[in-house]
Amino acid sequence: MSLTLTDRCSERLRKEILNGALRLNKGLLTERYLCKHLRVSRVTVRRCLAQLREENLVRSIPYKGYVLGPAAYLARGESGAEAAEAKGGRNGKHAEKDLLLYVQSPDAVPVPSNPHMKEIWEAAQAEAQERGLRLDLCCMPLKPLISDLKTTFKKKLRGVIVDWYDREVGDTLLAEGVPAVSVEFHHEGMAMDGVMQNDQQGTDLAIERLWALGHRRIGLVVWTQQQYQPPRRRAIFTTELLRRGVLEDERVGLTSRFDAAGGREATKLLFSRDDPPTALFLAHLEMAGGVFDELHARGLKIGKDVSVIAWGTQNTQRAALAGTCWAELPLDLLEWSRADMGRCLVRVLEARRMNPLLPPMRLHIPVRLSLRGSSCPPPKEKG
């Protein structure tokens, strides 16, 4: 059978990728360049790229272009970066790569001093040590970081744990072929491994509990940031209520502030209605102090007049509400293991090293609802 134009172009691209002949601009391939290079239409180029994506030879970076995938590095025997160890050096020996980097933005609170991330960091260190690896903390601007990845760290680097929300960081690491796993977040469309909380499971548990108790007016307190956890939790909250026939968007208390003042603002918004909620779901414990202050100011008792379920652990509660009367409040919490997350970050990098051809992995840490007394049936309507 004669080959189609798409098949012929795909074969040409495949050969040029594997022999290193294809020109990349800062690690990227663009559809415009390939149209000129192959002298075909964009439709044909997209069909070619779709084939090569299925073979893990290229991966897409939305709105920018394509980067070489792990299959390309593996076949070429280059350090892109997992391929060097998989293929071995010129003498057939495996490269001695035992360094993992935990990368944060330069202006972040270092993980050993961050109450939210310290447990993750310590567990990742323990997992790395058990596997004979070293995990180092790295906080530097992106350009110097990439320069050091190509030089200082190149011979030792096994992979990178990314605790840095800037999308450019992930795009750049993909373009450089550096094995990486993100902590707590996932950029839509990004072909990077990630370990995060199970937002779907946790929100399901909270709504199921409150609904079973008889609550039909459930309010959500959530941050307005349009990335990662806030929009995910808001969308899941809305769809869970839609499944139960509730279509009211006014049940969401939004605030642009990620602190107690924001919690108070969102609570005022929810309770300004003629039919205020009988239960609250707090997407972030960082705002809980303001929520509780506002409820107290309205003469409402938590666990009696208003049920509350919040996302977070007891340690997070103590840290977020330190110095307030709410730090030890018996609060129903959606808890998850930061230690499991830390260990899984290292395990994902090891799985990627062992099999570079795995599709992008999304590992969700399970969530459990711990009941301590802040959710109960709604109060009886007066009159």
Sine and cosine of phi, psi and omega as CSV:
sin_phi,cos_phi,sin_psi,cos_psi,sin_omega,cos_omega
0.00,0.00,0.66,-0.76,0.01,-1.00
-0.96,0.27,0.58,-0.81,0.00,-1.00
-0.97,0.23,0.57,-0.82,0.08,-1.00
-0.97,0.23,0.20,-0.98,0.05,-1.00
-0.87,0.50,-0.65,0.76,0.02,-1.00
-0.88,0.47,-0.69,0.72,0.01,-1.00
-0.88,0.47,-0.67,0.74,-0.02,-1.00
-0.91,0.41,-0.68,0.74,0.01,-1.00
-0.93,0.38,-0.63,0.78,0.03,-1.00
-0.88,0.47,-0.68,0.73,0.01,-1.00
-0.90,0.44,-0.64,0.77,0.03,-1.00
-0.90,0.44,-0.73,0.68,0.02,-1.00
-0.88,0.48,-0.67,0.75,-0.01,-1.00
-0.85,0.52,-0.72,0.69,-0.01,-1.00
-0.91,0.42,-0.68,0.74,-0.03,-1.00
-0.92,0.38,-0.55,0.83,0.06,-1.00
-0.92,0.38,-0.71,0.70,-0.10,-0.99
-0.95,0.30,-0.49,0.87,0.02,-1.00
-0.99,-0.11,0.06,1.00,0.07,-1.00
0.98,0.20,0.24,0.97,-0.07,-1.00
-1.00,0.08,-0.27,0.96,-0.08,-1.00
-0.98,0.18,0.79,-0.61,-0.05,-1.00
-0.98,0.19,0.76,-0.65,0.04,-1.00
-0.91,-0.41,0.64,-0.77,0.06,-1.00
-0.98,-0.22,0.97,-0.25,-0.07,-1.00
0.82,0.57,0.65,0.76,0.04,-1.00
0.98,0.17,0.06,1.00,-0.10,-1.00
-0.92,-0.40,0.55,-0.84,0.20,-0.98
-0.92,-0.38,0.68,-0.73,0.04,-1.00
-0.89,-0.45,0.44,-0.90,0.03,-1.00
-0.89,0.46,-0.61,0.79,0.00,-1.00
-0.87,0.49,-0.71,0.70,0.00,-1.00
-0.89,0.45,-0.68,0.73,-0.04,-1.00
-0.93,0.37,-0.53,0.85,0.08,-1.00
-0.87,0.50,-0.69,0.72,0.02,-1.00
-0.95,0.32,-0.66,0.75,-0.06,-1.00
-0.90,0.43,-0.67,0.74,-0.04,-1.00
-1.00,-0.09,-0.21,0.98,-0.02,-1.00
0.85,0.52,0.74,0.67,0.04,-1.00
-0.70,-0.72,0.12,-0.99,-0.02,-1.00
-0.97,0.25,0.26,-0.97,0.03,-1.00
-0.90,0.43,-0.54,0.84,0.03,-1.00
-0.87,0.49,-0.70,0.71,0.01,-1.00
-0.91,0.41,-0.67,0.74,0.02,-1.00
-0.87,0.50,-0.69,0.72,-0.01,-1.00
-0.90,0.43,-0.60,0.80,0.06,-1.00
-0.91,0.41,-0.65,0.76,0.05,-1.00
-0.88,0.47,-0.74,0.67,-0.03,-1.00
-0.90,0.44,-0.56,0.83,0.04,-1.00
-0.89,0.46,-0.64,0.77,0.04,-1.00
-0.90,0.43,-0.71,0.71,-0.05,-1.00
-0.94,0.35,-0.51,0.86,0.08,-1.00
-0.91,0.42,-0.64,0.77,0.03,-1.00
-0.89,0.46,-0.48,0.88,0.01,-1.00
-1.00,0.00,0.04,1.00,-0.02,-1.00
0.90,0.44,0.38,0.92,0.06,-1.00
-0.99,0.13,-0.47,0.88,0.09,-1.00
-0.70,-0.72,0.37,-0.93,0.11,-0.99
-0.71,-0.70,0.53,-0.85,-0.07,-1.00
-1.00,0.01,0.65,-0.76,0.23,-0.97
-0.90,-0.43,0.97,-0.25,-0.11,-0.99
-0.78,0.63,0.69,-0.73,0.06,-1.00
0.94,0.34,0.03,1.00,0.01,-1.00
-0.85,-0.53,-0.71,0.71,-0.04,-1.00
0.49,-0.87,-0.57,-0.82,-0.04,-1.00
-0.77,-0.64,0.50,-0.87,0.09,-1.00
-0.85,-0.52,0.29,-0.96,0.06,-1.00
-0.91,0.40,0.62,-0.78,0.01,-1.00
-1.00,-0.08,0.10,-0.99,-0.06,-1.00
-0.88,0.48,-0.52,0.86,0.02,-1.00
-0.91,0.42,-0.55,0.84,0.03,-1.00
-0.92,0.39,-0.72,0.69,0.01,-1.00
-0.91,0.42,-0.64,0.77,-0.02,-1.00
-0.90,0.44,-0.71,0.70,-0.03,-1.00
-0.93,0.37,-0.54,0.84,-0.03,-1.00
-1.00,0.09,-0.20,0.98,0.01,-1.00
0.93,0.38,0.47,0.88,-0.01,-1.00
-0.98,-0.18,0.31,-0.95,0.12,-0.99
-1.00,0.10,1.00,-0.07,0.04,-1.00
-0.86,-0.52,0.29,0.96,0.39,0.92
-0.78,-0.62,-0.36,0.93,-0.09,-1.00
-0.94,0.34,-0.33,0.95,-0.10,-1.00
-0.94,0.35,-0.54,0.84,-0.06,-1.00
-0.87,0.50,-0.67,0.75,-0.02,-1.00
-0.96,0.27,-0.58,0.81,-0.03,-1.00
-0.92,0.38,-0.60,0.80,-0.06,-1.00
-1.00,-0.06,-0.47,0.88,-0.05,-1.00
1.00,0.06,0.22,-0.97,-0.02,-1.00
-0.99,0.12,-0.20,-0.98,-0.04,-1.00
-0.89,0.46,-0.52,0.86,-0.02,-1.00
-1.00,0.03,0.11,0.99,0.03,-1.00
0.99,0.15,0.15,0.99,0.00,-1.00
-1.00,-0.09,0.53,-0.85,0.04,-1.00
-0.94,0.34,0.61,-0.79,0.08,-1.00
-0.93,0.37,0.65,-0.76,-0.03,-1.00
-1.00,0.06,0.99,0.12,-0.03,-1.00
-0.94,-0.33,0.93,-0.37,-0.07,-1.00
-0.78,-0.62,0.23,0.97,-0.07,-1.00
-0.96,-0.29,0.77,-0.63,0.18,-0.98
-0.92,-0.40,0.63,-0.77,0.05,-1.00
-0.93,-0.37,0.73,-0.68,0.14,-0.99
-0.98,-0.19,0.96,-0.28,-0.16,-0.99
-0.98,-0.18,0.83,-0.55,0.10,-1.00
-0.88,-0.47,0.32,-0.95,0.10,-0.99
-0.94,0.35,0.46,-0.89,-0.06,-1.00
-0.87,0.50,-0.46,0.89,-0.05,-1.00
-0.99,-0.12,0.16,0.99,0.00,-1.00
-0.99,0.16,0.43,-0.90,0.14,-0.99
-0.95,0.32,0.85,-0.53,-0.03,-1.00
-0.80,0.60,0.66,-0.75,-0.12,-0.99
-0.82,0.57,-0.60,0.80,0.00,-1.00
-0.88,0.47,-0.36,0.93,-0.01,-1.00
-0.97,-0.25,0.00,1.00,-0.05,-1.00
-0.99,-0.15,0.92,-0.40,-0.06,-1.00
-0.88,0.48,-0.43,0.90,0.00,-1.00
-0.98,0.21,-0.51,0.86,-0.13,-0.99
-0.94,-0.34,-0.21,0.98,-0.10,-1.00
-0.85,0.53,-0.71,0.71,-0.04,-1.00
-0.91,0.41,-0.60,0.80,0.06,-1.00
-0.88,0.47,-0.74,0.67,0.00,-1.00
-0.87,0.50,-0.73,0.68,-0.04,-1.00
-0.91,0.41,-0.63,0.77,0.02,-1.00
-0.93,0.36,-0.63,0.78,0.06,-1.00
-0.89,0.45,-0.65,0.76,0.06,-1.00
-0.88,0.48,-0.69,0.72,-0.01,-1.00
-0.89,0.45,-0.69,0.73,0.02,-1.00
-0.90,0.44,-0.68,0.74,0.02,-1.00
-0.89,0.46,-0.70,0.71,-0.03,-1.00
-0.89,0.46,-0.66,0.75,0.02,-1.00
-0.89,0.45,-0.43,0.90,0.01,-1.00
-0.99,-0.11,0.16,0.99,0.03,-1.00
0.97,0.26,0.44,0.90,-0.03,-1.00
-0.92,-0.40,0.26,-0.96,0.06,-1.00
-0.89,-0.46,0.72,-0.69,0.04,-1.00
-0.91,-0.41,0.87,-0.50,0.00,-1.00
-0.91,-0.40,0.53,-0.85,0.06,-1.00
-1.00,0.03,0.67,-0.74,-0.04,-1.00
-0.70,-0.72,0.86,-0.52,0.03,-1.00
-0.77,-0.64,0.99,-0.13,0.03,-1.00
-0.47,-0.88,0.35,-0.94,0.04,-1.00
-0.85,0.52,0.35,-0.94,-0.14,-0.99
-0.88,0.48,-0.72,0.69,-0.08,-1.00
-0.88,0.47,-0.76,0.65,0.07,-1.00
-0.87,0.49,-0.56,0.83,0.02,-1.00
-0.88,0.48,-0.76,0.65,-0.02,-1.00
-0.89,0.45,-0.63,0.78,0.04,-1.00
-0.87,0.49,-0.69,0.72,0.00,-1.00
-0.94,0.35,-0.53,0.84,0.05,-1.00
-0.90,0.44,-0.53,0.85,-0.01,-1.00
-0.99,0.13,-0.35,0.94,-0.10,-0.99
-0.86,-0.51,-0.98,0.18,-0.12,-0.99
-0.84,0.53,-0.72,0.70,-0.10,-0.99
-1.00,-0.03,-0.17,0.99,-0.23,-0.97
-0.83,0.56,-0.71,0.71,-0.10,-0.99
-0.97,0.23,-0.29,0.96,-0.07,-1.00
-0.93,-0.36,-0.30,0.95,-0.20,-0.98
-0.96,0.29,0.76,-0.65,0.03,-1.00
-0.96,-0.27,-0.50,0.87,0.01,-1.00
0.08,-1.00,0.15,-0.99,-0.09,-1.00
-0.78,-0.62,0.74,-0.67,0.18,-0.98
-0.99,-0.13,0.84,-0.54,-0.14,-0.99
-0.97,-0.25,0.95,-0.32,0.09,-1.00
-0.93,-0.37,0.88,0.47,-0.15,-0.99
-0.45,-0.89,0.93,-0.36,-0.19,-0.98
-0.97,0.25,-0.23,0.97,-0.04,-1.00
-0.88,0.48,0.85,-0.53,-0.05,-1.00
-0.88,0.48,-0.52,0.85,-0.02,-1.00
-0.87,0.50,-0.53,0.85,0.01,-1.00
-0.89,0.46,-0.76,0.65,0.02,-1.00
-0.89,0.45,-0.69,0.73,0.01,-1.00
-0.86,0.51,-0.68,0.74,-0.04,-1.00
-0.92,0.38,-0.67,0.74,0.03,-1.00
-0.89,0.45,-0.64,0.77,0.06,-1.00
-0.90,0.44,-0.67,0.74,0.00,-1.00
-0.90,0.44,-0.52,0.85,0.01,-1.00
-1.00,0.06,-0.09,1.00,0.01,-1.00
0.96,0.29,0.44,0.90,-0.03,-1.00
-1.00,0.02,0.83,-0.56,0.06,-1.00
-0.88,0.47,0.78,-0.62,-0.08,-1.00
-0.54,-0.84,0.48,-0.88,0.07,-1.00
-0.70,-0.71,0.70,-0.71,-0.04,-1.00
-1.00,-0.05,0.51,-0.86,0.00,-1.00
-0.98,-0.19,0.88,-0.48,0.20,-0.98
0.97,0.24,-0.14,0.99,-0.05,-1.00
-0.62,-0.78,0.31,-0.95,0.05,-1.00
-0.54,-0.84,0.87,-0.50,0.09,-1.00
-0.98,0.21,0.76,-0.65,0.00,-1.00
-0.86,0.52,0.77,-0.64,0.06,-1.00
1.00,0.10,-0.13,0.99,-0.04,-1.00
-0.99,0.12,0.76,-0.65,-0.06,-1.00
-1.00,0.06,0.76,0.65,0.02,-1.00
-0.90,-0.43,0.62,-0.79,0.08,-1.00
-0.90,0.43,0.46,-0.89,-0.01,-1.00
-0.46,-0.89,0.52,-0.85,0.09,-1.00
-0.82,-0.57,0.81,-0.58,-0.11,-0.99
-0.51,-0.86,0.19,-0.98,0.09,-1.00
-0.94,0.35,0.43,-0.90,0.02,-1.00
-1.00,0.03,1.00,0.06,-0.03,-1.00
-0.87,0.48,-0.61,0.80,-0.01,-1.00
-0.90,0.44,-0.77,0.64,-0.03,-1.00
-0.88,0.48,-0.71,0.70,-0.04,-1.00
-0.90,0.45,-0.72,0.70,0.00,-1.00
-0.91,0.41,-0.63,0.77,0.08,-1.00
-0.83,0.55,-0.71,0.70,-0.04,-1.00
-0.89,0.46,-0.67,0.74,-0.03,-1.00
-0.91,0.42,-0.75,0.66,-0.04,-1.00
-0.92,0.38,-0.64,0.77,0.01,-1.00
-0.87,0.49,-0.67,0.74,0.00,-1.00
-0.90,0.44,-0.76,0.65,-0.05,-1.00
-0.92,0.39,-0.63,0.78,0.00,-1.00
-0.92,0.40,-0.66,0.75,0.00,-1.00
-0.90,0.44,-0.49,0.87,0.04,-1.00
-0.97,0.26,-0.25,0.97,0.03,-1.00
0.93,-0.36,0.06,1.00,0.00,-1.00
-0.97,0.25,0.74,-0.67,0.08,-1.00
-0.86,-0.51,-0.19,0.98,0.07,-1.00
-0.90,-0.43,1.00,0.02,-0.06,-1.00
-0.94,-0.33,0.79,-0.62,0.01,-1.00
-0.95,-0.32,0.53,-0.85,0.04,-1.00
-0.93,-0.36,0.76,-0.64,0.13,-0.99
-0.97,-0.25,0.88,-0.47,-0.14,-0.99
-0.52,-0.85,0.50,-0.87,0.05,-1.00
-0.96,0.27,0.52,-0.85,-0.03,-1.00
-0.99,0.11,-0.08,1.00,0.00,-1.00
-0.81,0.59,0.71,-0.71,-0.11,-0.99
-0.99,-0.13,0.52,0.85,0.05,-1.00
-0.69,-0.72,0.57,-0.82,0.17,-0.99
0.91,0.41,-0.79,-0.62,-0.19,-0.98
-0.89,0.46,-0.73,0.69,-0.06,-1.00
-0.82,0.57,-0.80,0.60,-0.01,-1.00
-0.93,0.37,-0.53,0.85,0.04,-1.00
-0.90,0.44,-0.75,0.66,-0.06,-1.00
-0.93,0.37,-0.59,0.81,0.04,-1.00
-0.91,0.41,-0.68,0.73,-0.01,-1.00
-0.91,0.42,-0.67,0.74,0.00,-1.00
-0.92,0.39,-0.67,0.74,0.05,-1.00
-0.83,0.55,-0.74,0.68,-0.03,-1.00
-0.89,0.45,-0.70,0.71,-0.04,-1.00
-0.93,0.36,-0.54,0.84,0.06,-1.00
-0.90,0.43,-0.62,0.78,0.05,-1.00
-0.96,0.29,-0.58,0.82,0.06,-1.00
-0.86,0.50,-0.64,0.77,0.02,-1.00
-0.87,0.49,-0.43,0.90,-0.02,-1.00
-0.98,-0.19,0.18,0.98,0.10,-1.00
1.00,0.04,0.20,0.98,-0.01,-1.00
-0.99,-0.17,0.86,-0.51,-0.08,-1.00
-0.90,-0.43,0.23,0.97,-0.13,-0.99
-1.00,0.07,0.91,-0.42,0.03,-1.00
-0.96,0.29,-0.36,0.93,-0.03,-1.00
-0.92,0.40,-0.13,0.99,0.02,-1.00
-0.98,0.19,0.03,1.00,0.01,-1.00
-0.96,-0.27,0.86,-0.51,0.06,-1.00
-0.99,-0.10,0.96,-0.28,-0.07,-1.00
-0.99,-0.13,0.58,-0.82,0.08,-1.00
-0.53,-0.85,0.59,-0.81,0.03,-1.00
-1.00,0.05,-0.07,1.00,-0.02,-1.00
-0.98,-0.22,0.72,-0.70,-0.03,-1.00
-0.97,-0.25,0.86,0.51,-0.04,-1.00
-0.37,-0.93,-0.12,-0.99,-0.03,-1.00
-0.88,0.48,-0.63,0.78,0.02,-1.00
-0.88,0.47,-0.61,0.80,0.06,-1.00
-0.91,0.41,-0.65,0.76,0.04,-1.00
-0.88,0.47,-0.64,0.77,0.01,-1.00
-0.93,0.38,-0.65,0.76,0.02,-1.00
-0.87,0.49,-0.73,0.69,-0.01,-1.00
-0.91,0.42,-0.61,0.79,0.00,-1.00
-0.93,0.38,-0.66,0.75,0.07,-1.00
-0.86,0.52,-0.65,0.76,0.00,-1.00
-0.88,0.47,-0.71,0.70,-0.03,-1.00
-0.92,0.39,-0.59,0.81,-0.07,-1.00
-1.00,-0.04,0.14,0.99,0.10,-1.00
-0.99,0.12,-0.14,0.99,0.00,-1.00
-0.97,0.23,0.34,-0.94,0.07,-1.00
-0.94,0.35,-0.47,0.88,0.03,-1.00
-0.86,-0.51,0.98,0.22,-0.07,-1.00
-0.90,0.43,0.32,-0.95,-0.04,-1.00
-0.93,0.38,0.48,-0.88,0.11,-0.99
-0.99,-0.16,-0.14,0.99,0.01,-1.00
-0.55,-0.83,0.55,-0.83,0.03,-1.00
-0.83,-0.55,0.65,-0.76,0.13,-0.99
-0.92,-0.39,0.90,-0.44,-0.04,-1.00
-0.99,-0.12,0.89,-0.45,-0.02,-1.00
-0.97,0.25,-0.30,0.95,-0.06,-1.00
-0.57,-0.82,0.83,-0.55,0.03,-1.00
-0.93,0.37,-0.35,0.94,0.00,-1.00
-0.87,0.50,-0.37,0.93,-0.01,-1.00
-0.98,-0.20,0.00,1.00,-0.16,-0.99
-0.90,0.44,-0.60,0.80,-0.03,-1.00
-0.84,0.55,-0.69,0.73,0.02,-1.00
-0.93,0.37,-0.60,0.80,0.05,-1.00
-0.87,0.49,-0.75,0.66,-0.05,-1.00
-0.93,0.38,-0.60,0.80,0.04,-1.00
-0.88,0.47,-0.66,0.75,-0.02,-1.00
-0.93,0.36,-0.65,0.76,0.06,-1.00
-0.88,0.47,-0.68,0.74,0.01,-1.00
-0.89,0.46,-0.65,0.76,0.00,-1.00
-0.90,0.43,-0.45,0.89,0.02,-1.00
-1.00,-0.01,0.07,1.00,0.03,-1.00
0.97,0.25,0.39,0.92,-0.04,-1.00
-0.97,-0.23,0.76,-0.65,-0.01,-1.00
-0.99,-0.12,0.74,-0.68,0.00,-1.00
-0.95,0.31,0.75,-0.67,-0.02,-1.00
1.00,0.07,0.01,1.00,0.05,-1.00
-0.75,-0.66,-0.88,0.47,0.03,-1.00
-1.00,0.08,-0.55,0.83,-0.01,-1.00
-0.70,-0.71,0.80,-0.60,0.09,-1.00
-1.00,0.09,0.54,-0.84,-0.02,-1.00
-0.68,-0.73,0.74,-0.67,0.21,-0.98
-0.80,-0.60,0.75,-0.66,-0.06,-1.00
-0.83,-0.55,0.45,-0.89,0.01,-1.00
-1.00,-0.02,0.88,-0.48,0.05,-1.00
0.50,-0.87,0.13,-0.99,-0.01,-1.00
-0.98,-0.18,0.16,-0.99,0.05,-1.00
-0.89,0.45,-0.60,0.80,0.04,-1.00
-0.90,0.44,-0.65,0.76,0.04,-1.00
-0.90,0.44,-0.65,0.76,0.02,-1.00
-0.87,0.50,-0.74,0.68,-0.01,-1.00
-0.89,0.46,-0.64,0.77,-0.01,-1.00
-0.94,0.35,-0.69,0.73,-0.06,-1.00
-0.95,0.32,-0.51,0.86,-0.10,-1.00
-0.93,-0.38,0.31,0.95,0.00,-1.00
-0.84,0.54,0.69,-0.72,0.01,-1.00
0.99,0.11,0.02,1.00,0.04,-1.00
-0.92,-0.40,0.18,-0.98,0.03,-1.00
-0.98,0.21,-0.03,1.00,-0.08,-1.00
-0.99,-0.15,-0.05,1.00,-0.12,-0.99
-0.87,0.49,-0.55,0.83,-0.02,-1.00
-0.93,-0.37,0.31,0.95,0.03,-1.00
-0.86,0.51,0.76,-0.65,0.07,-1.00
-0.92,0.40,1.00,-0.09,-0.17,-0.98
-0.92,-0.39,0.72,-0.69,0.09,-1.00
-0.95,0.30,0.83,-0.56,-0.15,-0.99
-0.81,-0.58,0.59,-0.81,0.19,-0.98
-1.00,-0.02,0.98,-0.20,-0.13,-0.99
-0.96,-0.26,0.45,-0.89,0.06,-1.00
-0.53,-0.85,0.30,-0.96,-0.12,-0.99
-1.00,-0.05,0.93,-0.37,0.10,-0.99
-0.93,0.37,-0.52,0.86,0.04,-1.00
-0.91,0.42,-0.67,0.74,0.06,-1.00
-0.88,0.48,-0.64,0.77,0.01,-1.00
-0.88,0.47,-0.73,0.69,-0.01,-1.00
-0.86,0.51,-0.70,0.71,0.00,-1.00
-0.92,0.39,-0.63,0.78,-0.03,-1.00
-0.93,0.37,-0.48,0.88,0.06,-1.00
-0.86,0.50,-0.70,0.72,0.02,-1.00
-0.94,0.35,-0.64,0.77,-0.02,-1.00
-0.90,0.43,-0.61,0.79,0.03,-1.00
-0.90,0.44,-0.68,0.73,0.04,-1.00
-0.88,0.47,-0.62,0.78,0.02,-1.00
-0.93,0.37,-0.63,0.78,0.05,-1.00
-0.90,0.44,-0.63,0.78,0.04,-1.00
-0.91,0.42,-0.63,0.78,0.03,-1.00
-0.91,0.41,-0.68,0.73,-0.04,-1.00
-0.93,0.37,-0.55,0.83,0.01,-1.00
-0.63,-0.77,1.00,0.06,-0.02,-1.00
-0.88,0.48,-0.30,0.95,-0.09,-1.00
-1.00,0.05,0.04,1.00,0.08,-1.00
-0.87,0.49,0.62,-0.79,0.13,-0.99
-0.92,0.39,0.27,-0.96,0.01,-1.00
-0.80,0.60,0.73,-0.68,-0.07,-1.00
-0.99,-0.17,0.69,-0.73,0.11,-0.99
-0.85,-0.53,0.97,-0.22,-0.06,-1.00
-0.98,-0.19,0.87,-0.49,-0.04,-1.00
-0.97,-0.23,0.85,-0.53,0.01,-1.00
-0.97,0.24,0.80,-0.60,-0.05,-1.00
-0.87,0.50,0.49,-0.87,-0.01,-1.00
-0.87,-0.49,0.59,-0.81,0.09,-1.00
-0.79,-0.61,0.52,-0.86,0.04,-1.00
-0.99,-0.11,0.91,-0.41,0.02,-1.00
-0.99,-0.14,0.89,-0.46,-0.07,-1.00
-1.00,-0.06,0.83,-0.55,0.00,-1.00
-0.79,-0.61,0.03,1.00,0.13,-0.99
0.87,-0.50,0.10,1.00,-0.03,-1.00
-0.99,-0.12,0.07,1.00,0.12,-0.99
-0.83,-0.55,0.69,-0.72,-0.06,-1.00
-0.42,-0.91,0.14,-0.99,0.06,-1.00
-0.85,0.52,0.48,-0.88,0.01,-1.00
-0.91,0.42,0.51,-0.86,0.03,-1.00
-0.91,0.42,0.49,-0.87,0.03,-1.00
-0.93,0.38,0.64,-0.77,0.00,-1.00
-0.92,0.39,0.71,-0.71,0.03,-1.00
-0.95,0.30,0.63,-0.78,0.04,-1.00
0.99,0.17,0.00,0.00,0.00,0.00
